[in-house]
């Protein structure tokens, strides 16, 4: 088995250790005999994404937002088309914001995003920083359990983002915040998902702290249209680390 991966903008979106998500994804695939081909899609590159199984975007500095959006407006239709056809996507932090409907700056300017997620961001001087714990939404909980063969329905990470993100009428949250700020610090939502595309503000990297989430992405990348089973791994240490942090945050 082989998975084709596109790492989108690694030259710009490379903050907070988010590159580690690909390392975790790669290693958990490798342990099961699954091969990965990873292509880097740099700023200024053009092309479609129809041949990829998994697209990854990390977090980045707000100062790069305008530069990235100029390039994204060219390739956004190809990203949307890939997601509509079932391609798996994970976007972190600024990557998540860029794939929403729009970003409204502090000056009131509206910058159009890629439109993968029914979400929008309003920038302001507030910043959400700290450890975060959330309960996955009900329709994702069973998927997480099956994919990772683990009885875990929570996600943990570290948030560090400015502005406030809101979901539209069709938007679905990745989870409900138990501890932390989440999308906007008001409605207790965190992240978003649409089909096999997931956006979140969880750094850490998120897949290192949540092996069950990594396995869900693996399952979907291998077979987006039907359910398959992965060979179980010994994740006793990973589960212990997750649960220890969970208990600490609940206290």
C-alpha positions as a printed Julia matrix, in Angstrom:
251×3 Matrix{Float64}:
   0.0    0.0     0.0
   1.17   3.51   -0.76
  -0.04   7.01    0.18
   0.82  10.11   -1.85
   1.22  13.19    0.37
   1.37  16.87   -0.54
   3.04  19.15    2.02
   1.62  22.55    1.16
   3.84  25.61    1.74
   6.5   24.04    4.02
   8.7   27.07    3.21
   6.22  29.46    4.87
   3.91  27.44    7.13
   6.47  25.88    9.45
   5.89  27.21   12.98
   5.27  25.46   16.33
   6.63  22.08   15.28
   3.69  21.34   13.0
   6.04  19.62   10.56
   6.1   16.87   13.19
   2.58  15.9    12.12
   3.98  14.5     8.89
   6.72  12.66   10.78
   4.12  10.99   13.0
   1.86  10.22   10.03
   4.81   8.74    8.14
   6.06   6.62   11.03
   2.64   5.18   11.93
   2.2    4.24    8.29
   5.71   2.79    8.06
   5.18   0.58   11.13
   2.3   -1.04    9.23
   4.21  -1.55    6.01
   2.54   1.39    4.24
   4.8    3.47    2.01
   4.59   7.26    1.67
   5.62   9.56   -1.16
   5.83  13.18    0.02
   5.91  16.12   -2.4
   6.52  19.69   -1.3
   4.32  22.35   -2.87
   6.16  25.66   -2.4
   4.98  29.24   -2.57
   4.48  30.11   -6.24
   4.04  26.51   -7.41
   0.97  25.69   -9.47
  -0.86  22.49  -10.24
  -3.76  20.34   -9.19
  -4.03  17.92   -6.28
  -6.02  15.12   -7.88
  -3.23  12.56   -7.53
  -2.76  13.03   -3.78
  -4.31  11.07   -0.94
  -3.35  13.5     1.83
  -2.7   17.26    1.88
  -1.04  18.9     4.89
  -0.77  22.6     5.82
   1.0   23.74    8.98
   0.76  26.95   10.99
   2.52  30.21   10.24
   2.98  33.83   11.22
   0.11  36.26   10.59
   2.58  38.47    8.71
   2.61  35.89    5.89
  -1.17  35.89    5.49
  -1.41  38.3     2.52
   1.42  36.59    0.66
  -0.17  33.19    1.08
  -3.67  34.3     0.09
  -2.37  35.71   -3.2
  -1.02  32.3    -4.12
  -3.99  30.43   -2.69
  -6.49  32.27   -4.89
  -4.81  30.58   -7.87
  -4.8   27.03   -6.52
  -7.89  27.17   -4.24
 -10.23  25.62   -6.87
  -7.92  22.61   -7.14
  -7.82  22.15   -3.36
 -11.6   22.4    -3.12
 -12.0   19.92   -5.97
  -9.67  17.44   -4.27
 -11.56  17.7    -0.97
 -14.9   17.23   -2.74
 -13.54  14.02   -4.25
 -12.49  12.67   -0.86
  -8.85  13.68   -0.5
  -7.8   13.87    3.15
  -6.61  17.27    4.36
  -5.23  18.51    7.67
  -4.67  22.25    8.19
  -3.26  23.76   11.38
  -3.5   27.32   12.73
  -3.07  29.89    9.98
  -3.43  27.06    7.46
  -6.9   26.43    8.86
  -7.83  30.12    8.73
  -6.68  30.43    5.11
  -8.99  27.59    4.07
 -12.09  29.28    5.5
 -14.48  31.62    3.66
 -12.62  34.8     4.51
 -10.39  36.61    6.98
 -11.38  40.08    8.17
  -8.38  42.14    9.25
  -8.29  44.54   12.18
  -8.57  47.39    9.64
 -11.83  45.94    8.31
 -10.43  44.58    5.05
 -11.95  41.29    3.93
  -9.54  38.77    2.43
 -11.16  35.86    0.59
 -10.02  32.39    1.66
 -10.02  29.08   -0.19
 -13.52  28.14    1.01
 -12.87  24.54    2.02
 -14.49  25.12    5.42
 -17.68  27.06    6.17
 -15.83  29.26    8.63
 -14.53  32.81    8.8
 -11.99  34.63   10.94
 -12.09  38.13   12.41
  -8.69  39.37   13.47
  -8.28  41.41   16.64
  -5.7   42.04   19.32
  -6.78  39.06   21.42
  -4.67  35.93   21.46
  -5.5   32.41   22.62
  -2.49  30.68   24.13
  -2.24  27.58   26.28
  -2.99  23.89   26.59
  -6.36  22.82   25.24
  -8.62  19.8    25.67
 -11.69  19.01   23.62
 -14.25  16.27   23.22
 -14.63  15.19   19.61
 -18.07  15.72   18.12
 -20.42  12.75   18.38
 -20.19  11.73   14.72
 -16.37  11.61   14.9
 -16.11   9.69   18.15
 -16.91   6.27   16.72
 -14.61   6.88   13.76
 -11.74   7.74   16.1
 -12.32   4.62   18.2
 -12.44   2.29   15.22
  -9.52   3.78   13.34
  -7.09   3.74   16.25
  -8.45   0.74   18.15
  -8.4    3.01   21.21
 -11.22   4.05   23.5
 -10.32   7.75   23.32
 -12.71  10.47   22.2
 -10.75  13.52   23.38
  -8.1   15.58   21.6
  -5.35  17.57   23.29
  -2.89  20.15   22.05
  -1.48  23.62   22.5
  -3.24  26.62   20.98
  -1.48  29.83   20.0
  -3.5   31.94   17.6
  -4.82  35.45   17.2
  -8.27  36.52   16.02
 -11.52  34.67   16.41
 -12.89  32.03   14.06
 -16.61  31.32   13.69
 -18.4   28.5    11.91
 -21.13  29.21    9.36
 -24.53  27.51    9.24
 -23.07  24.49    7.45
 -19.87  24.42    9.46
 -19.1   21.44   11.71
 -16.73  21.71   14.66
 -13.98  19.19   15.24
 -14.92  19.16   18.91
 -16.3   20.92   21.98
 -13.78  22.7    24.19
 -13.45  21.37   27.73
 -10.37  23.42   28.66
  -8.98  26.31   26.64
 -10.33  28.9    24.21
 -10.87  27.1    20.9
 -12.08  28.88   17.79
 -13.21  32.1    19.43
 -13.38  31.69   23.21
 -17.16  32.08   23.19
 -19.1   29.17   21.69
 -16.79  26.35   22.89
 -16.17  25.07   19.36
 -12.73  24.06   18.11
 -11.64  23.51   14.56
 -13.81  22.38   11.69
 -14.22  19.44    9.38
 -15.85  18.83    6.02
 -15.86  15.41    4.37
 -12.26  14.23    4.89
 -10.82  17.71    5.52
  -9.93  18.79    9.06
  -8.86  22.19   10.36
  -7.7   22.88   13.91
  -5.72  25.28   16.09
  -4.12  22.39   17.99
  -0.34  22.44   17.82
   1.9   20.07   19.66
   2.12  18.57   17.02
  -1.48  17.41   17.25
  -0.9   13.94   15.77
   1.89  13.15   18.25
  -0.44  13.87   21.17
  -3.42  12.12   19.54
  -2.39   8.84   17.85
  -6.04   7.89   17.35
  -6.5   11.03   15.22
  -3.39  10.14   13.2
  -4.82   6.69   12.53
  -8.16   8.16   11.45
  -6.35  10.22    8.82
  -4.4    7.15    7.75
  -7.58   5.11    7.32
  -9.22   7.84    5.27
  -6.12   8.39    3.13
  -5.94   4.68    2.32
  -9.62   4.32    1.54
 -11.69   7.53    1.59
 -14.92   5.86    0.48
 -15.03   2.73    2.65
 -14.05   1.56    6.12
 -10.84  -0.43    6.53
  -8.94  -1.73    9.55
  -5.35  -0.89   10.46
  -3.0   -3.32   12.14
  -3.02  -2.4    15.87
   0.15  -0.87   17.33
   1.44  -0.88   20.9
   0.34   2.63   21.83
   0.48   2.15   25.6
   2.94   5.01   26.09
   1.06   7.33   23.75
  -2.24   6.59   25.48
  -0.66   7.09   28.92
   0.75  10.46   27.82
  -2.6   11.53   26.4
  -4.58  10.5    29.47
  -2.05  12.04   31.87
  -2.32  15.4    30.12
  -6.1   15.07   29.99
  -6.32  14.52   33.76
  -3.99  17.46   34.38
  -6.14  19.8    32.3
  -9.41  18.63   33.87
  -7.99  19.31   37.34
